[in-house]
Amino acid sequence: MRILDESGYSMAELMISIMLSSILMAAAYATYTTQTRSYARQENTGEVNTQARIALGILTEDIKSEGFGVPADMNSEPINGRTAPIVINDAGNGPDAITLVSGFRQIGTLQSAVASGATQIRISYGGTAIHPNSTDRRYISIDGVSFNVVTITQNDPVFTLRDAVPISFPAGRPVYLVEDVTYCVSFAAGQTAGELRRIRRNANAARCEAANTSDTEVIAGNVEDMQLAYAVDADASGAIDDQNGNGRFDDGDYLYNGTNAGLITSTSTIKAVRVSILARSPREDASMSAVMTPPASIENRSRGNADVVTDHFVRRLWTGMAARRSM
């Protein structure tokens, strides 16, 4: 017969086992904590990068499309009171704003052919909820080449136009809504980061406020600043003016709508717009310190000592340039 050894672990062996287990658990917890913090930091940084980059892309694309489908003379044919396809608002020590006028949105297509001289059109919407009206959505463009004004909307989708259509259009050609779109930054009371908004029709750019009939979209949150600068062709030479006289186009050739760095006498001379968006993370990161303070200056906005912060937000400054296709 075999005699089984029924003796257990000694106290020393148990203590060593517990100690080794504690060390392994502590190492695993430290690794988990480090990975969690790293993930949170990446998520925090990724969010500010993604939002600001998308917002910059949307705004620069709208600048490129500005002026599409607008009437030849907006002084005699204002769009919701706008007499120019680009209206700038330099806020000095606050975020700038810009208003653009264009046929940004296709609302449908011609359901049937339209003959030259016709004063009615029938629109096939194709699922869009944007329909013309007789107030702030009465301006349309057929195929981007024929601007007109809707006068009677009671028989939607059949609309009566103010002017006779100058040329014939086949069925299926696009119909665009011509409207004003304002980009501005809105802050809640007591907040230093706000929302970059796109307000369609009748916005107050200086206050970043929408009218009752406006459509408002938030295209980026946690935005601290938006600054704009403009390259102009005031002498109508076809080339951007060399403001600093160094013989090449560079940063010194951009102007602002103010006396500090040159006065833009007419927005019709603007050939390109440089957009700078300063965004920050939605949450502070304790591992970040004063190195993440806002830039000392962005375009013509300089920050004094009172504006210097030493918080723990992650910030990114995104800058892009858009040339006006209508020039």
C-alpha positions in Angstrom: 0.0 0.0 0.0 1.1 3.6 -0.8 0.9 6.0 2.0 -0.3 9.4 0.7 1.5 12.5 1.9 -1.4 14.7 3.3 0.8 17.5 4.5 -0.2 21.1 3.3 1.7 24.2 2.5 3.8 25.8 5.1 3.2 29.3 6.4 6.3 30.5 4.6 5.2 29.0 1.3 1.8 30.7 1.7 3.3 34.1 2.4 5.6 33.8 -0.6 2.6 32.9 -2.8 0.5 35.8 -1.6 3.4 38.2 -2.1 4.1 37.0 -5.6 0.3 37.2 -6.4 0.2 40.8 -5.0 3.2 41.8 -7.2 1.6 40.3 -10.3 -1.8 42.0 -9.5 -0.1 45.3 -8.9 1.8 45.1 -12.2 -1.4 44.2 -14.0 -3.3 47.1 -12.4 -0.5 49.5 -13.3 -0.5 48.3 -16.9 -4.3 48.6 -17.1 -4.3 52.1 -15.5 -1.5 53.3 -17.9 -3.4 51.9 -20.9 -6.7 53.4 -19.8 -5.1 56.8 -19.3 -3.3 56.6 -22.7 -6.6 55.7 -24.4 -8.4 58.5 -22.7 -5.7 60.9 -23.7 -5.8 59.7 -27.3 -9.5 59.9 -27.4 -9.4 63.5 -25.9 -6.8 64.6 -28.5 -8.5 62.7 -31.3 -11.8 64.4 -30.7 -10.3 67.9 -30.9 -8.4 67.0 -34.0 -11.4 65.5 -35.8 -13.9 68.2 -35.0 -11.6 71.1 -35.9 -10.4 69.4 -39.1 -13.9 68.6 -40.3 -15.1 72.2 -39.5 -12.1 73.7 -41.4 -12.9 71.5 -44.4 -16.6 72.5 -44.4 -15.9 76.2 -44.2 -13.1 76.3 -46.8 -15.3 74.3 -49.3 -18.2 76.8 -48.8 -15.7 79.7 -49.5 -14.7 78.0 -52.7 -18.4 77.6 -53.7 -19.4 81.1 -52.8 -21.0 83.1 -55.6 -22.4 80.1 -57.4 -25.8 80.8 -58.9 -26.2 84.3 -57.5 -27.6 87.2 -59.6 -25.2 89.2 -61.7 -25.8 92.4 -59.6 -26.5 91.8 -56.0 -26.8 95.5 -55.3 -30.0 95.6 -57.3 -31.0 92.0 -56.3 -30.0 91.5 -52.6 -30.3 88.0 -51.2 -32.0 88.4 -47.8 -30.5 91.8 -47.6 -27.0 90.7 -48.6 -25.6 92.9 -51.4 -22.3 91.0 -51.9 -21.5 87.3 -52.1 -19.0 87.6 -49.3 -19.4 89.7 -46.1 -16.7 89.7 -43.5 -16.8 90.6 -39.8 -13.5 91.3 -38.1 -14.2 91.2 -34.3 -10.8 92.5 -33.1 -10.3 90.7 -29.8 -13.0 88.1 -30.5 -13.6 85.4 -33.0 -14.2 86.6 -36.6 -17.3 85.8 -38.7 -18.0 85.4 -42.4 -21.2 85.3 -44.4 -21.3 83.7 -47.8 -24.0 83.7 -50.5 -24.3 80.9 -53.0 -26.5 78.1 -54.3 -25.0 75.8 -51.7 -27.8 73.3 -51.6 -29.5 71.4 -54.4 -33.1 71.1 -53.4 -34.3 69.0 -56.3 -34.5 68.7 -60.1 -36.9 69.9 -62.8 -39.7 67.4 -63.0 -40.5 68.4 -66.5 -38.8 70.4 -69.3 -39.0 74.1 -69.1 -39.3 76.2 -72.3 -37.7 79.6 -72.8 -40.1 82.3 -71.7 -41.9 80.0 -69.2 -42.9 81.5 -65.8 -43.6 78.2 -64.0 -41.5 75.2 -63.0 -42.3 71.9 -61.4 -39.7 70.6 -58.9 -39.0 66.9 -58.0 -37.5 67.0 -54.5 -36.1 63.5 -54.3 -36.6 63.3 -50.5 -35.2 66.6 -49.4 -37.2 68.6 -46.8 -36.0 72.0 -48.1 -38.8 73.6 -50.2 -38.9 77.2 -51.6 -41.1 79.7 -49.9 -42.1 83.3 -50.7 -39.9 84.9 -48.0 -36.3 84.0 -47.1 -36.1 80.8 -49.4 -37.5 82.4 -52.5 -34.2 82.7 -54.4 -33.4 79.8 -56.7 -31.0 78.9 -59.5 -31.9 76.5 -62.3 -28.8 74.5 -63.3 -26.6 77.2 -61.7 -27.0 79.5 -64.7 -30.5 81.0 -64.4 -31.3 83.0 -61.2 -34.9 83.6 -60.4 -37.3 84.5 -57.6 -40.3 82.4 -56.5 -43.5 84.5 -56.1 -46.3 81.9 -55.7 -45.8 78.7 -53.6 -49.3 77.6 -52.9 -49.2 74.8 -55.6 -46.0 73.2 -54.4 -44.2 71.5 -56.2 -45.4 73.8 -59.0 -43.9 77.4 -58.5 -44.6 80.6 -60.3 -41.5 82.7 -61.0 -41.1 86.4 -61.1 -39.1 86.4 -64.4 -39.5 84.4 -67.5 -36.9 81.7 -67.9 -34.4 83.0 -70.5 -33.4 79.6 -72.0 -34.9 76.2 -72.2 -34.0 73.4 -69.8 -34.6 69.7 -70.1 -36.2 67.7 -67.3 -33.8 66.5 -64.6 -31.7 69.6 -64.4 -30.8 70.6 -60.8 -32.5 73.4 -58.9 -30.5 75.1 -56.2 -31.6 77.2 -53.2 -29.6 80.5 -53.2 -29.1 81.6 -49.6 -26.8 83.4 -47.2 -24.7 81.2 -44.8 -22.9 82.7 -41.8 -20.0 81.0 -39.9 -19.4 82.3 -36.4 -18.5 81.2 -32.9 -21.1 81.3 -30.1 -20.2 81.1 -26.4 -22.5 80.2 -23.5 -22.4 82.6 -20.5 -19.1 82.4 -18.7 -17.5 79.9 -21.1 -14.2 80.3 -23.0 -14.9 77.6 -25.5 -17.9 77.7 -27.8 -19.6 76.3 -30.8 -18.7 77.0 -34.4 -22.0 77.4 -36.0 -23.3 77.5 -39.6 -26.4 79.6 -39.7 -28.4 79.6 -42.9 -30.3 82.8 -43.7 -30.5 86.1 -41.8 -27.9 85.6 -39.1 -26.5 88.4 -37.0 -22.8 87.7 -37.6 -21.5 90.1 -34.9 -23.5 88.3 -32.1 -23.6 84.9 -33.8 -27.4 84.8 -33.4 -30.0 83.2 -35.7 -33.3 84.6 -36.8 -36.6 82.8 -36.1 -36.5 81.4 -39.7 -32.8 80.5 -39.8 -31.5 76.9 -39.9 -28.6 76.5 -37.5 -26.0 73.7 -37.4 -23.2 73.2 -34.9 -20.2 71.9 -37.0 -17.7 71.9 -34.2 -17.7 72.2 -30.4 -15.0 73.4 -28.0 -13.8 76.1 -30.3 -11.9 79.0 -28.6 -11.3 81.2 -31.7 -11.7 81.6 -35.4 -9.6 84.1 -37.2 -9.8 85.1 -40.9 -7.3 86.8 -43.2 -7.7 87.9 -46.8 -5.5 88.0 -49.9 -6.8 90.8 -52.3 -6.3 92.0 -55.8 -7.1 95.7 -55.3 -5.4 96.8 -58.5 -7.4 94.3 -60.7 -4.1 92.9 -62.1 -5.3 89.3 -61.8 -2.7 88.5 -59.2 -2.7 88.8 -55.4 -1.3 92.2 -54.3 2.2 92.1 -52.9 1.5 93.9 -49.6 5.0 93.6 -48.2 6.9 94.2 -51.4 9.1 91.2 -51.3 8.2 89.9 -54.8 6.4 86.7 -53.7 3.1 85.7 -52.2 3.5 84.9 -48.5 2.0 85.5 -45.0 2.7 89.3 -45.2 0.3 89.7 -48.1 -2.8 88.9 -46.1 -5.0 91.8 -44.8 -7.8 92.1 -42.3 -10.9 94.2 -42.2 -9.3 96.7 -39.8 -6.8 99.5 -39.6 -4.1 97.5 -37.7 -2.9 95.5 -40.7 -4.5 97.1 -43.8 -8.0 98.0 -44.8 -10.0 95.9 -47.3 -11.9 98.6 -49.2 -14.2 96.1 -51.0 -14.9 92.4 -50.6 -15.1 92.1 -54.4 -11.2 92.3 -54.4 -10.8 89.3 -52.1 -9.2 86.4 -54.0 -8.5 84.0 -51.1 -9.4 83.5 -47.5 -7.1 82.0 -44.8 -9.1 80.4 -42.0 -7.6 79.6 -38.6 -9.6 77.6 -36.0 -8.3 77.1 -32.5 -10.0 74.2 -30.8 -9.4 72.5 -27.5 -10.2 69.1 -26.0 -13.6 68.6 -24.2 -11.8 67.5 -21.0 -8.6 68.6 -19.2 -5.7 66.3 -19.0 -3.7 66.6 -15.8 -0.5 65.4 -17.6 -0.6 68.6 -19.8 0.4 72.0 -18.3 1.3 75.4 -19.5 2.7 74.2 -22.8 -0.9 73.9 -24.0 -1.8 77.6 -23.6 -3.3 79.3 -26.6 -1.0 80.9 -29.2 0.2 84.4 -28.4 -1.4 85.6 -31.6 -3.6 84.3 -34.4 -3.8 86.6 -37.4 -4.5 90.1 -36.1 -5.7 89.0 -32.7 -3.0 89.2 -30.0 -3.5 87.9 -26.5 -2.3 90.0 -23.6 -1.1 88.8 -20.2 -4.7 88.6 -19.0 -5.5 86.0 -21.7 -2.7 83.6 -20.8 -3.9 80.5 -19.2 -2.2 77.5 -17.6 -4.9 74.9 -17.7 -4.7 71.3 -18.8 -6.6 71.4 -22.0 -5.2 70.0 -25.2 -5.3 72.6 -28.0 -4.9 72.4 -31.8 -4.7 75.3 -34.3 -5.9 74.3 -37.7 -5.3 76.6 -40.7 -6.3 76.4 -44.3 -6.6 78.6 -47.3 -9.4 78.7 -49.9 -9.4 80.5 -53.2 -12.6 82.1 -54.4 -13.8 80.4 -57.6 -16.0 83.3 -58.4 -13.0 85.7 -58.8 
